[in-house]
């Protein structure tokens, strides 16, 4: 699975991210650890393997 996220400079600033790498790290952490299933499982427990593409847009 490929997850593609388009983010603008204004959105990065609103999320207090200084770089795309910082944003990608935060998103990856949320996908792997922050998504919780109804029985308490983490995203990494149920989500298919994925590649994350973060692209800066205007």
PQR file with spaces between the fields and no chain letter, atoms N, CA, C, O and H, PARSE charges and radii, in Angstrom:
ATOM       1  N    UNK     1       0.844   -1.153    0.000 -0.4000 1.5000
ATOM       2  CA   UNK     1       0.000    0.000    0.000 -0.0000 2.0000
ATOM       3  C    UNK     1       0.900    1.230    0.000  0.5500 1.7000
ATOM       4  O    UNK     1       1.934    1.257    0.668 -0.5500 1.4000
ATOM       5  N    UNK     2       0.497    2.241   -0.753 -0.4000 1.5000
ATOM       6  CA   UNK     2       1.211    3.517   -0.760 -0.0000 2.0000
ATOM       7  C    UNK     2       0.278    4.569   -0.179  0.5500 1.7000
ATOM       8  O    UNK     2      -0.858    4.722   -0.628 -0.5500 1.4000
ATOM       9  H    UNK     2      -0.343    2.219   -1.295  0.4000 1.0000
ATOM      10  N    UNK     3       0.757    5.278    0.802 -0.4000 1.5000
ATOM      11  CA   UNK     3       0.018    6.399    1.369 -0.0000 2.0000
ATOM      12  C    UNK     3       0.735    7.654    0.918  0.5500 1.7000
ATOM      13  O    UNK     3       1.908    7.859    1.229 -0.5500 1.4000
ATOM      14  H    UNK     3       1.680    5.154    1.166  0.4000 1.0000
ATOM      15  N    UNK     4       0.019    8.494    0.181 -0.4000 1.5000
ATOM      16  CA   UNK     4       0.614    9.719   -0.357 -0.0000 2.0000
ATOM      17  C    UNK     4      -0.055   10.913    0.307  0.5500 1.7000
ATOM      18  O    UNK     4      -1.280   11.029    0.317 -0.5500 1.4000
ATOM      19  H    UNK     4      -0.934    8.328   -0.072  0.4000 1.0000
ATOM      20  N    UNK     5       0.760   11.793    0.857 -0.4000 1.5000
ATOM      21  CA   UNK     5       0.252   12.983    1.538 -0.0000 2.0000
ATOM      22  C    UNK     5       0.857   14.208    0.880  0.5500 1.7000
ATOM      23  O    UNK     5       2.073   14.300    0.710 -0.5500 1.4000
ATOM      24  H    UNK     5       1.755   11.699    0.849  0.4000 1.0000
ATOM      25  N    UNK     6       0.002   15.145    0.513 -0.4000 1.5000
ATOM      26  CA   UNK     6       0.448   16.415   -0.030 -0.0000 2.0000
ATOM      27  C    UNK     6       0.258   17.460    1.065  0.5500 1.7000
ATOM      28  O    UNK     6      -0.829   17.589    1.628 -0.5500 1.4000
ATOM      29  H    UNK     6      -0.985   15.070    0.650  0.4000 1.0000
ATOM      30  N    UNK     7       1.322   18.203    1.362 -0.4000 1.5000
ATOM      31  CA   UNK     7       1.283   19.171    2.447 -0.0000 2.0000
ATOM      32  C    UNK     7       1.929   20.475    1.988  0.5500 1.7000
ATOM      33  O    UNK     7       2.951   20.460    1.303 -0.5500 1.4000
ATOM      34  H    UNK     7       2.205   18.097    0.904  0.4000 1.0000
ATOM      35  N    UNK     8       1.334   21.588    2.364 -0.4000 1.5000
ATOM      36  CA   UNK     8       1.866   22.896    1.978 -0.0000 2.0000
ATOM      37  C    UNK     8       2.768   23.442    3.083  0.5500 1.7000
ATOM      38  O    UNK     8       2.777   22.930    4.203 -0.5500 1.4000
ATOM      39  H    UNK     8       0.503   21.600    2.921  0.4000 1.0000
ATOM      40  N    UNK     9       3.516   24.475    2.757 -0.4000 1.5000
ATOM      41  CA   UNK     9       4.353   25.132    3.764 -0.0000 2.0000
ATOM      42  C    UNK     9       3.500   25.667    4.908  0.5500 1.7000
ATOM      43  O    UNK     9       3.885   25.558    6.072 -0.5500 1.4000
ATOM      44  H    UNK     9       3.508   24.891    1.847  0.4000 1.0000
ATOM      45  N    UNK    10       2.344   26.245    4.587 -0.4000 1.5000
ATOM      46  CA   UNK    10       1.449   26.781    5.615 -0.0000 2.0000
ATOM      47  C    UNK    10       0.970   25.671    6.550  0.5500 1.7000
ATOM      48  O    UNK    10       0.867   25.876    7.760 -0.5500 1.4000
ATOM      49  H    UNK    10       2.030   26.334    3.642  0.4000 1.0000
ATOM      50  N    UNK    11       0.679   24.502    5.991 -0.4000 1.5000
ATOM      51  CA   UNK    11       0.238   23.373    6.819 -0.0000 2.0000
ATOM      52  C    UNK    11       1.377   22.870    7.705  0.5500 1.7000
ATOM      53  O    UNK    11       1.161   22.537    8.870 -0.5500 1.4000
ATOM      54  H    UNK    11       0.762   24.335    5.009  0.4000 1.0000
ATOM      55  N    UNK    12       2.584   22.817    7.153 -0.4000 1.5000
ATOM      56  CA   UNK    12       3.735   22.422    7.967 -0.0000 2.0000
ATOM      57  C    UNK    12       3.916   23.378    9.140  0.5500 1.7000
ATOM      58  O    UNK    12       4.141   22.947   10.271 -0.5500 1.4000
ATOM      59  H    UNK    12       2.760   23.088    6.206  0.4000 1.0000
ATOM      60  N    UNK    13       3.817   24.676    8.866 -0.4000 1.5000
ATOM      61  CA   UNK    13       3.956   25.671    9.926 -0.0000 2.0000
ATOM      62  C    UNK    13       2.853   25.515   10.964  0.5500 1.7000
ATOM      63  O    UNK    13       3.119   25.615   12.162 -0.5500 1.4000
ATOM      64  H    UNK    13       3.634   25.026    7.947  0.4000 1.0000
ATOM      65  N    UNK    14       1.627   25.272   10.531 -0.4000 1.5000
ATOM      66  CA   UNK    14       0.504   25.107   11.458 -0.0000 2.0000
ATOM      67  C    UNK    14       0.708   23.909   12.383  0.5500 1.7000
ATOM      68  O    UNK    14       0.192   23.882   13.500 -0.5500 1.4000
ATOM      69  H    UNK    14       1.411   25.191    9.558  0.4000 1.0000
ATOM      70  N    UNK    15       1.465   22.918   11.905 -0.4000 1.5000
ATOM      71  CA   UNK    15       1.734   21.721   12.713 -0.0000 2.0000
ATOM      72  C    UNK    15       3.093   21.788   13.393  0.5500 1.7000
ATOM      73  O    UNK    15       3.573   20.795   13.941 -0.5500 1.4000
ATOM      74  H    UNK    15       1.884   22.940   10.997  0.4000 1.0000
ATOM      75  N    UNK    16       3.720   22.984   13.353 -0.4000 1.5000
ATOM      76  CA   UNK    16       5.029   23.201   13.995 -0.0000 2.0000
ATOM      77  C    UNK    16       6.099   22.244   13.496  0.5500 1.7000
ATOM      78  O    UNK    16       6.936   21.783   14.272 -0.5500 1.4000
ATOM      79  H    UNK    16       3.331   23.790   12.907  0.4000 1.0000
ATOM      80  N    UNK    17       6.075   21.944   12.199 -0.4000 1.5000
ATOM      81  CA   UNK    17       7.098   21.093   11.591 -0.0000 2.0000
ATOM      82  C    UNK    17       8.052   21.975   10.788  0.5500 1.7000
ATOM      83  O    UNK    17       7.620   22.798    9.982 -0.5500 1.4000
ATOM      84  H    UNK    17       5.396   22.319   11.569  0.4000 1.0000
ATOM      85  N    UNK    18       9.339   21.796   11.015 -0.4000 1.5000
ATOM      86  CA   UNK    18      10.349   22.579   10.315 -0.0000 2.0000
ATOM      87  C    UNK    18      10.747   21.987    8.970  0.5500 1.7000
ATOM      88  O    UNK    18      11.364   22.665    8.149 -0.5500 1.4000
ATOM      89  H    UNK    18       9.690   21.127   11.671  0.4000 1.0000
ATOM      90  N    UNK    19      10.395   20.718    8.742 -0.4000 1.5000
ATOM      91  CA   UNK    19      10.805   20.059    7.501 -0.0000 2.0000
ATOM      92  C    UNK    19       9.822   18.949    7.137  0.5500 1.7000
ATOM      93  O    UNK    19       9.012   18.520    7.958 -0.5500 1.4000
ATOM      94  H    UNK    19       9.893   20.167    9.409  0.4000 1.0000
ATOM      95  N    UNK    20       9.912   18.493    5.886 -0.4000 1.5000
ATOM      96  CA   UNK    20       9.101   17.353    5.464 -0.0000 2.0000
ATOM      97  C    UNK    20       9.487   16.096    6.245  0.5500 1.7000
ATOM      98  O    UNK    20       8.629   15.279    6.578 -0.5500 1.4000
ATOM      99  H    UNK    20      10.571   18.841    5.218  0.4000 1.0000
ATOM     100  N    UNK    21      10.773   15.947    6.531 -0.4000 1.5000
ATOM     101  CA   UNK    21      11.229   14.769    7.275 -0.0000 2.0000
ATOM     102  C    UNK    21      10.600   14.716    8.667  0.5500 1.7000
ATOM     103  O    UNK    21      10.181   13.656    9.130 -0.5500 1.4000
ATOM     104  H    UNK    21      11.470   16.611    6.260  0.4000 1.0000
ATOM     105  N    UNK    22      10.540   15.875    9.326 -0.4000 1.5000
ATOM     106  CA   UNK    22       9.929   15.921   10.659 -0.0000 2.0000
ATOM     107  C    UNK    22       8.444   15.556   10.575  0.5500 1.7000
ATOM     108  O    UNK    22       7.938   14.794   11.398 -0.5500 1.4000
ATOM     109  H    UNK    22      10.880   16.737    8.950  0.4000 1.0000
ATOM     110  N    UNK    23       7.759   16.103    9.582 -0.4000 1.5000
ATOM     111  CA   UNK    23       6.348   15.787    9.386 -0.0000 2.0000
ATOM     112  C    UNK    23       6.161   14.294    9.101  0.5500 1.7000
ATOM     113  O    UNK    23       5.284   13.648    9.675 -0.5500 1.4000
ATOM     114  H    UNK    23       8.170   16.722    8.913  0.4000 1.0000
ATOM     115  N    UNK    24       6.996   13.757    8.208 -0.4000 1.5000
ATOM     116  CA   UNK    24       6.899   12.336    7.870 -0.0000 2.0000
ATOM     117  C    UNK    24       7.114   11.460    9.097  0.5500 1.7000
ATOM     118  O    UNK    24       6.402   10.473    9.283 -0.5500 1.4000
ATOM     119  H    UNK    24       7.708   14.281    7.742  0.4000 1.0000
ATOM     120  N    UNK    25       8.081   11.805    9.930 -0.4000 1.5000
ATOM     121  CA   UNK    25       8.323   11.045   11.160 -0.0000 2.0000
ATOM     122  C    UNK    25       7.094   11.054   12.064  0.5500 1.7000
ATOM     123  O    UNK    25       6.730   10.029   12.640 -0.5500 1.4000
ATOM     124  H    UNK    25       8.660   12.606    9.778  0.4000 1.0000
ATOM     125  N    UNK    26       6.458   12.221   12.183 -0.4000 1.5000
ATOM     126  CA   UNK    26       5.276   12.327   13.044 -0.0000 2.0000
ATOM     127  C    UNK    26       4.108   11.528   12.477  0.5500 1.7000
ATOM     128  O    UNK    26       3.406   10.841   13.218 -0.5500 1.4000
ATOM     129  H    UNK    26       6.754   13.054   11.714  0.4000 1.0000
ATOM     130  N    UNK    27       3.900   11.614   11.172 -0.4000 1.5000
ATOM     131  CA   UNK    27       2.808   10.861   10.542 -0.0000 2.0000
ATOM     132  C    UNK    27       3.057    9.357   10.670  0.5500 1.7000
ATOM     133  O    UNK    27       2.147    8.597   11.003 -0.5500 1.4000
ATOM     134  H    UNK    27       4.471   12.172   10.569  0.4000 1.0000
ATOM     135  N    UNK    28       4.282    8.941   10.408 -0.4000 1.5000
ATOM     136  CA   UNK    28       4.610    7.513   10.512 -0.0000 2.0000
ATOM     137  C    UNK    28       4.369    7.003   11.935  0.5500 1.7000
ATOM     138  O    UNK    28       3.845    5.906   12.127 -0.5500 1.4000
ATOM     139  H    UNK    28       5.020    9.559   10.138  0.4000 1.0000
ATOM     140  N    UNK    29       4.750    7.798   12.916 -0.4000 1.5000
ATOM     141  CA   UNK    29       4.516    7.427   14.315 -0.0000 2.0000
ATOM     142  C    UNK    29       3.022    7.307   14.607  0.5500 1.7000
ATOM     143  O    UNK    29       2.590    6.375   15.286 -0.5500 1.4000
ATOM     144  H    UNK    29       5.175    8.690   12.760  0.4000 1.0000
ATOM     145  N    UNK    30       2.232    8.256   14.089 -0.4000 1.5000
ATOM     146  CA   UNK    30       0.779    8.192   14.293 -0.0000 2.0000
ATOM     147  C    UNK    30       0.187    6.952   13.637  0.5500 1.7000
ATOM     148  O    UNK    30      -0.643    6.270   14.237 -0.5500 1.4000
ATOM     149  H    UNK    30       2.583    9.012   13.538  0.4000 1.0000
ATOM     150  N    UNK    31       0.605    6.656   12.413 -0.4000 1.5000
ATOM     151  CA   UNK    31       0.074    5.476   11.722 -0.0000 2.0000
ATOM     152  C    UNK    31       0.456    4.189   12.441  0.5500 1.7000
ATOM     153  O    UNK    31      -0.360    3.277   12.569 -0.5500 1.4000
ATOM     154  H    UNK    31       1.279    7.210   11.925  0.4000 1.0000
ATOM     155  N    UNK    32       1.697    4.120   12.908 -0.4000 1.5000
ATOM     156  CA   UNK    32       2.182    2.888   13.540 -0.0000 2.0000
ATOM     157  C    UNK    32       1.705    2.724   14.979  0.5500 1.7000
ATOM     158  O    UNK    32       1.463    1.605   15.431 -0.5500 1.4000
ATOM     159  H    UNK    32       2.360    4.862   12.804  0.4000 1.0000
ATOM     160  N    UNK    33       1.569    3.841   15.701 -0.4000 1.5000
ATOM     161  CA   UNK    33       1.322    3.750   17.139 -0.0000 2.0000
ATOM     162  C    UNK    33       0.075    4.476   17.622  0.5500 1.7000
ATOM     163  O    UNK    33      -0.483    4.124   18.661 -0.5500 1.4000
ATOM     164  H    UNK    33       1.766    4.750   15.334  0.4000 1.0000
ATOM     165  N    UNK    34      -0.369    5.491   16.876 -0.4000 1.5000
ATOM     166  CA   UNK    34      -1.451    6.334   17.364 -0.0000 2.0000
ATOM     167  C    UNK    34      -2.841    5.860   16.984  0.5500 1.7000
ATOM     168  O    UNK    34      -3.822    6.237   17.625 -0.5500 1.4000
ATOM     169  H    UNK    34       0.085    5.777   16.032  0.4000 1.0000
ATOM     170  N    UNK    35      -2.935    5.037   15.947 -0.4000 1.5000
ATOM     171  CA   UNK    35      -4.232    4.506   15.533 -0.0000 2.0000
ATOM     172  C    UNK    35      -4.521    3.289   16.406  0.5500 1.7000
ATOM     173  O    UNK    35      -3.744    2.334   16.438 -0.5500 1.4000
ATOM     174  H    UNK    35      -2.138    4.731   15.426  0.4000 1.0000
ATOM     175  N    UNK    36      -5.648    3.337   17.114 -0.4000 1.5000
ATOM     176  CA   UNK    36      -5.963    2.252   18.050 -0.0000 2.0000
ATOM     177  C    UNK    36      -7.266    1.585   17.628  0.5500 1.7000
ATOM     178  O    UNK    36      -8.252    2.255   17.321 -0.5500 1.4000
ATOM     179  H    UNK    36      -6.279    4.113   17.088  0.4000 1.0000
ATOM     180  N    UNK    37      -7.252    0.263   17.617 -0.4000 1.5000
ATOM     181  CA   UNK    37      -8.462   -0.486   17.287 -0.0000 2.0000
ATOM     182  C    UNK    37      -9.361   -0.572   18.513  0.5500 1.7000
ATOM     183  O    UNK    37      -8.944   -0.227   19.619 -0.5500 1.4000
ATOM     184  H    UNK    37      -6.451   -0.281   17.866  0.4000 1.0000
ATOM     185  N    UNK    38     -10.573   -1.025   18.322 -0.4000 1.5000
ATOM     186  CA   UNK    38     -11.535   -1.105   19.422 -0.0000 2.0000
ATOM     187  C    UNK    38     -11.068   -2.036   20.537  0.5500 1.7000
ATOM     188  O    UNK    38     -11.493   -1.891   21.684 -0.5500 1.4000
ATOM     189  H    UNK    38     -10.911   -1.306   17.424  0.4000 1.0000
ATOM     190  N    UNK    39     -10.192   -2.994   20.207 -0.4000 1.5000
ATOM     191  CA   UNK    39      -9.694   -3.905   21.242 -0.0000 2.0000
ATOM     192  C    UNK    39      -8.330   -3.483   21.781  0.5500 1.7000
ATOM     193  O    UNK    39      -7.678   -4.246   22.494 -0.5500 1.4000
ATOM     194  H    UNK    39      -9.847   -3.111   19.276  0.4000 1.0000
ATOM     195  N    UNK    40      -7.895   -2.255   21.437 -0.4000 1.5000
ATOM     196  CA   UNK    40      -6.651   -1.728   22.001 -0.0000 2.0000
ATOM     197  C    UNK    40      -5.404   -1.979   21.185  0.5500 1.7000
ATOM     198  O    UNK    40      -4.309   -1.626   21.622 -0.5500 1.4000
ATOM     199  H    UNK    40      -8.424   -1.635   20.857  0.4000 1.0000
ATOM     200  N    UNK    41      -5.533   -2.577   20.014 -0.4000 1.5000
ATOM     201  CA   UNK    41      -4.363   -2.835   19.179 -0.0000 2.0000
ATOM     202  C    UNK    41      -3.856   -1.556   18.518  0.5500 1.7000
ATOM     203  O    UNK    41      -4.616   -0.613   18.298 -0.5500 1.4000
ATOM     204  H    UNK    41      -6.423   -2.864   19.659  0.4000 1.0000
ATOM     205  N    UNK    42      -2.576   -1.539   18.210 -0.4000 1.5000
ATOM     206  CA   UNK    42      -1.976   -0.384   17.536 -0.0000 2.0000
ATOM     207  C    UNK    42      -2.096   -0.553   16.027  0.5500 1.7000
ATOM     208  O    UNK    42      -2.322   -1.657   15.531 -0.5500 1.4000
ATOM     209  H    UNK    42      -1.959   -2.305   18.389  0.4000 1.0000
ATOM     210  N    UNK    43      -1.942    0.555   15.303 -0.4000 1.5000
ATOM     211  CA   UNK    43      -2.029    0.515   13.851 -0.0000 2.0000
ATOM     212  C    UNK    43      -1.078   -0.495   13.241  0.5500 1.7000
ATOM     213  O    UNK    43      -1.426   -1.179   12.279 -0.5500 1.4000
ATOM     214  H    UNK    43      -1.758    1.452   15.706  0.4000 1.0000
ATOM     215  N    UNK    44       0.115   -0.591   13.791 -0.4000 1.5000
ATOM     216  CA   UNK    44       1.108   -1.522   13.258 -0.0000 2.0000
ATOM     217  C    UNK    44       0.636   -2.973   13.387  0.5500 1.7000
ATOM     218  O    UNK    44       1.115   -3.844   12.662 -0.5500 1.4000
ATOM     219  H    UNK    44       0.398   -0.035   14.572  0.4000 1.0000
ATOM     220  N    UNK    45      -0.296   -3.236   14.300 -0.4000 1.5000
ATOM     221  CA   UNK    45      -0.794   -4.598   14.496 -0.0000 2.0000
ATOM     222  C    UNK    45      -1.775   -5.040   13.419  0.5500 1.7000
ATOM     223  O    UNK    45      -1.879   -6.231   13.125 -0.5500 1.4000
ATOM     224  H    UNK    45      -0.685   -2.528   14.889  0.4000 1.0000
ATOM     225  N    UNK    46      -2.497   -4.086   12.825 -0.4000 1.5000
ATOM     226  CA   UNK    46      -3.538   -4.480   11.884 -0.0000 2.0000
ATOM     227  C    UNK    46      -3.362   -3.910   10.482  0.5500 1.7000
ATOM     228  O    UNK    46      -3.987   -4.392    9.537 -0.5500 1.4000
ATOM     229  H    UNK    46      -2.413   -3.118   13.064  0.4000 1.0000
ATOM     230  N    UNK    47      -2.531   -2.904   10.336 -0.4000 1.5000
ATOM     231  CA   UNK    47      -2.399   -2.241    9.048 -0.0000 2.0000
ATOM     232  C    UNK    47      -1.440   -3.005    8.134  0.5500 1.7000
ATOM     233  O    UNK    47      -0.420   -3.529    8.581 -0.5500 1.4000
ATOM     234  H    UNK    47      -2.023   -2.512   11.104  0.4000 1.0000
ATOM     235  N    UNK    48      -1.786   -3.057    6.846 -0.4000 1.5000
ATOM     236  CA   UNK    48      -0.895   -3.695    5.876 -0.0000 2.0000
ATOM     237  C    UNK    48       0.391   -2.886    5.762  0.5500 1.7000
ATOM     238  O    UNK    48       0.412   -1.694    6.071 -0.5500 1.4000
ATOM     239  H    UNK    48      -2.615   -2.632    6.483  0.4000 1.0000
ATOM     240  N    UNK    49       1.452   -3.531    5.323 -0.4000 1.5000
ATOM     241  CA   UNK    49       2.725   -2.829    5.121 -0.0000 2.0000
ATOM     242  C    UNK    49       2.496   -1.675    4.153  0.5500 1.7000
ATOM     243  O    UNK    49       1.748   -1.803    3.183 -0.5500 1.4000
ATOM     244  H    UNK    49       1.436   -4.498    5.072  0.4000 1.0000
ATOM     245  N    UNK    50       3.144   -0.551    4.424 -0.4000 1.5000
ATOM     246  CA   UNK    50       2.917    0.625    3.594 -0.0000 2.0000
ATOM     247  C    UNK    50       4.208    1.375    3.319  0.5500 1.7000
ATOM     248  O    UNK    50       5.186    1.278    4.061 -0.5500 1.4000
ATOM     249  H    UNK    50       3.752   -0.447    5.211  0.4000 1.0000
ATOM     250  N    UNK    51       4.178    2.131    2.222 -0.4000 1.5000
ATOM     251  CA   UNK    51       5.211    3.112    1.906 -0.0000 2.0000
ATOM     252  C    UNK    51       4.551    4.466    2.044  0.5500 1.7000
ATOM     253  O    UNK    51       3.407    4.652    1.629 -0.5500 1.4000
ATOM     254  H    UNK    51       3.385    2.211    1.619  0.4000 1.0000
ATOM     255  N    UNK    52       5.264    5.408    2.623 -0.4000 1.5000
ATOM     256  CA   UNK    52       4.722    6.738    2.858 -0.0000 2.0000
ATOM     257  C    UNK    52       5.427    7.729    1.954  0.5500 1.7000
ATOM     258  O    UNK    52       6.655    7.824    1.970 -0.5500 1.4000
ATOM     259  H    UNK    52       6.193    5.257    2.960  0.4000 1.0000
ATOM     260  N    UNK    53       4.656    8.474    1.160 -0.4000 1.5000
ATOM     261  CA   UNK    53       5.185    9.526    0.302 -0.0000 2.0000
ATOM     262  C    UNK    53       4.641   10.848    0.802  0.5500 1.7000
ATOM     263  O    UNK    53       3.426   11.042    0.845 -0.5500 1.4000
ATOM     264  H    UNK    53       3.659    8.397    1.147  0.4000 1.0000
ATOM     265  N    UNK    54       5.529   11.767    1.183 -0.4000 1.5000
ATOM     266  CA   UNK    54       5.109   13.096    1.592 -0.0000 2.0000
ATOM     267  C    UNK    54       5.653   14.080    0.568  0.5500 1.7000
ATOM     268  O    UNK    54       6.857   14.131    0.314 -0.5500 1.4000
ATOM     269  H    UNK    54       6.516   11.610    1.148  0.4000 1.0000
ATOM     270  N    UNK    55       4.757   14.856   -0.012 -0.4000 1.5000
ATOM     271  CA   UNK    55       5.109   15.767   -1.088 -0.0000 2.0000
ATOM     272  C    UNK    55       4.701   17.186   -0.706  0.5500 1.7000
ATOM     273  O    UNK    55       3.578   17.425   -0.263 -0.5500 1.4000
ATOM     274  H    UNK    55       3.779   14.815    0.195  0.4000 1.0000
ATOM     275  N    UNK    56       5.628   18.119   -0.883 -0.4000 1.5000
ATOM     276  CA   UNK    56       5.318   19.528   -0.609 -0.0000 2.0000
ATOM     277  C    UNK    56       4.610   20.130   -1.818  0.5500 1.7000
ATOM     278  O    UNK    56       5.077   20.000   -2.950 -0.5500 1.4000
ATOM     279  H    UNK    56       6.541   17.924   -1.243  0.4000 1.0000
ATOM     280  N    UNK    57       3.486   20.788   -1.571 -0.4000 1.5000
ATOM     281  CA   UNK    57       2.724   21.466   -2.618 -0.0000 2.0000
ATOM     282  C    UNK    57       2.584   22.936   -2.247  0.5500 1.7000
ATOM     283  O    UNK    57       2.820   23.318   -1.101 -0.5500 1.4000
ATOM     284  H    UNK    57       3.107   20.894   -0.652  0.4000 1.0000
ATOM     285  N    UNK    58       2.207   23.739   -3.199 -0.4000 1.5000
ATOM     286  CA   UNK    58       2.001   25.168   -2.946 -0.0000 2.0000
ATOM     287  C    UNK    58       0.558   25.464   -2.650  0.5500 1.7000
ATOM     288  O    UNK    58       0.201   26.618   -2.413 -0.5500 1.4000
ATOM     289  H    UNK    58       2.014   23.428   -4.130  0.4000 1.0000
